[in-house]
């Protein structure tokens, strides 16, 4: 394999990724501060230099990267071919001409990507499993669980008894949905977005009577906050990630919002995202506030479990 100089690799990775995607035949669309593709709406292109595929956020190897990775995954190139293609596309004069008598040209056959139909999982006959999981494992009160079930925002899936979290638009139409398994094993469980969903939406509660929006990373943290504060009045949104695309949509649909509270996680990505989002939305004229859980807890659910379940579990253990 030919070795590329640092200058050549830097040139390849500086090329506008939206232009690359367009050249390959994809339809690029701008959404707020990032770009997506009509053919694959789970793709996010950031700063025109790197991409991430949110529909495969829990998979390794083909869920994001640089321009080179984009060509590798979506045009079937190997790394060498991808770098040559990018250099040629940019009109760069380097090793491609030094080692050949004519400029390198790589013919690309664009992979056809079918848009998946958004279909919600079939509901189970009852919500018994998710009641047990959310209450006994996640410490969320039955009052809060019933609120979300009665408002049609969560339900139990028929086949695997997952919790299904629905993200609705301002008209109440479900645009987004994610699933979480109720059988935790070693602290982890099944997590997945429903195929074909629109990631410009997120799990949310909205009311036109409130001018405040409280933002979380995860749906269960949103429910936990609601339980801790018994707050049924304010607008709340779970991003489901650290991109603010669902937030931009929510604010557009609910223009009465004037203040935002960020309740993101107490880890490095959560703190970094909070800093960036606080600066962004303050500059847009919103009153913003950082409201993480107490510093000893990673997120709001960990805080809720510590307050409500750990003392009970400790007492039971001592009685054995």
N, C-alpha and C positions, 0 to 999 in steps of 0.2 A: 504493500500500500504506500502511495506517495505521502510524504510528510509535508504538511502545510506550515508555512511560517506563521508566527504570531500575528503579523500584519494581515495575512490572508484570512485567518480565522476571525480576526476582529472585523474585517470587512464583511465576511459572510454573516456574522451575527449582528451587524449594524443595519442590515437591509430591512426595509419596511415590511413587516409580516403580513399586513393587510394587502399590500401589493402582490406579495407572493401568493396569497390565497386567491386573489382575483385572477392572477395569471393561470392558476390551476383550474379555474372554472367555478370557484365558489362565489356566492353572493355575500359580500361583506356588508354588515349593518352596524351602525354606531348606536350604542345604548349607554347614555350617560358618559362616564369616563372610560369606557372600554368598548370593544367591538365583539360582535358575534357573527355567526354564519347562518344564513337562511336554511341551508341544508342540514346544519347541526347546531341547534340552538343551545346545546349545553356547552359549546365551546366559548371560551372567553379569551380575547386577545388583549393583553395589557401593555401599555406604552409602545405598542406596535412592534415589540421585540420578543415577547414570550407569550405562551398560551397555556391554558389549562382546560381539561375536559371534566366538568363537574359531575357528569353522569357516571364517571369512572374514578371518583375521588378516592375510593377505598381499594383500588387496584394499583398494582405497581407496573411500571415499564412503559405504558403508552397513554398516560393521563396528562402529559404536559411537557413543556421544555422550550427549547429555542427554535429558531427557524430551521435548523438542521433536523431536529426531532420532528418538526411538522412535516417536512418532506419525507422523512423516513417512515412515519406512520401513515400519512395520507397519500403519498405518491409512490410508495413501495421502493424507495431508494435506499442504498446503503449509505454510510456516512461519507465515504469518498465521493460518490455520485452527487450527494446533496451539496457538499461544499463546492464542487465544480459547478453545479447548476446555479448556485447562488452567486458565485463570482462572475459567471457568464451573464446572468440576469442583470447584475449591477454594472456590467461593462468593465469589470476589473481586469487589468492587464498584469498577470503574474505567471504562475507556473503553468496555467492552462495553455498559454501561447509559447512559453519557453520550452515546453516539452513536446509540443505538437506543432505541425506546420500550419494549422488553422485553428480558429477558436473552438473551444469545446462546446458542443451543443448536445443537450440531453433531452430526448423526446419523452414527454411525460403523459402517461395515460391516467387521467383523473379517475379515482375510485368513485363510483356512484353511491351516494349515501341516502338511504331511504329514511324519511321522517317517520318516526314511530307514533302511532296513535296513542293519545293519552286516555287510558282506561283505568278507572279506580278498581282496586281489588273488591271482590264480592264480600259483603259483610257477613259475619258469623250470626248464628241464631241469637246469641246473647253477647254481652260484653264482660262476661265473668272473668276471663283471663286478664284483661287489661285493668279491670278494677283491682284484682289481686296484686298485679305487678306494680301499678302506680301507687297503690296505697301501702302495701306491705314492704316493697323493695325501695320505692322512691319517696315514701313518706308524704305523698300528696293526699290531702284530706278528701273524703268522699264528696263533700260539698263542692269542691273545685272540680273534681272529676265529673260529677254530674252536670255541672255548668257547661263543660265543654261537650259532653255527650248530648245534652239537651239542645245545645245550639248547633249541633251537627258538625262540629269541628274535629272530633276524634271518633273513631269506632274500631271495632275488632275485626280483622280480616278472617274470612272463612277458612282458608286453607292452612295457614300457619299461625293463626291467632296473634299476628303482629298488631301493634298499635299503628293505626293510620292517622297521620296528622294532615289535615286539609288546609290549603292556603287559598282563600277566596278573594275575588276582586270586590270592588265597592258595590257591585250589583248582587253579590252573594254567589257568583259563579265560581266553582272550584277550578283554579288554573294550575295549582301546584299540589303535590302530595308527597310525603315521605313516610317511610315505614321503619319501625324499630321492633326488634324481637323482644319477647317478654321472658325469655329463658337465658338469663345471663350466665355465662360460664367463665370463671376466672376473671370476672370484672369486665368482660366484653360480651357483646351480643351482635346479632344481625342488624345492620343499618343499610338502608338503600332508599334512593329516591324512586318514585314511580316513573317508569319510562314515558317519555314524551311530554313531561311536564314543562311548564314555563318558569324558568328560574328568575324571572323578573318579579315573581311573587313569592311570598313566604307565609308561614303559619302566623295568623294574626287575629286580633280582636280589634274592632273599630267601632267608634261612636262619634257622631257629629257634635255631641255635646262636650267633648273634651278637646282642648287645644294642645295637649301634651302627648308625646309619643315616647314609649319606653322600649328600648331595643336590646335584644338578647342574641346570643349565638344559637342556642338550641331551644326547641319547643318545650322540653321538660324543665329547663331553667325558667322559661316564661311562666309555666304553670306553678313552679315552686315559688317564684316571686309573688305571684297572685295569692298563694296560700300563706306566705309569711306576712304579707301586708293586708290581706283580705281586701285587695284592690280590684273591684269589679267595674270601675268607672273610667279608667284611662285607656287610651289606645296602646296596644302592645304588638310588637312584631319580633318574630324569630327569623334571623337571616338564613339559618341553616348552613352558614359558611361565614367567611370574613369579607366577602364582597358585599358592597352596599347596593347592588342592583335592586333587590326587593324593597329597600328603603326609598330609593329614588321613585319607584313606582307608587309606593304607599303615599309619599308626600305629594306626588302629582295628583293622586286620586282624592286626597284629603287636604285641600289647601288651607283649612282652618288651623293646621298645626303651626305653632309658633315656638314651642320648646321641645327639646329632645334630651332624654336621659339615656346614657349608654351604660348597660349592665353586662358588659362582656366579661370573659373569663379572666382570672388572675394568673394567667400564664404569659409567657413572652409574646406569642402571636396575638393574644387578646389585648395585652397592654399596648402593643405596637399599633394594632388596628384602631384601638380607642383614641390614641394620640392623633392618628391621621384623620379619622372621621370627625373628631372634635374640631380640629383645625378647619377641615373642609366645610362643615355645616355652620360653624361660627362665621366663617367668611361669607356664607350665603345668607346671613342675617338671622339665624336661629339662636335662641338661648340654649346653650348646651351645658351638660353637666356629666361628669364621670361618676358613676355610682356602682362600683364593683362590689361583690360580697366582701365580708371581712377578710383581712389579709391571710388568715389561716386556712381559708377555703378556696378551692379552685373555681367553683361556680356556685350558683344559687341553690342547685339541688344538693350539692355536697353540704352546704350550710344547713339546709332544711333537714337532711338526714341526720346530721350531727346533733341538731337540737331535739328532734322528735324521736328518732329510732335508736341512736346509739345508747342513750341511757337505759332504754328498755332492754336492748340486747345485752348490755353489760349486766344488768340486774338478773336477767334469766340465766346468764352464764354462771354467775356467782351462786345461784340457787341449786345448780346441778351438783 
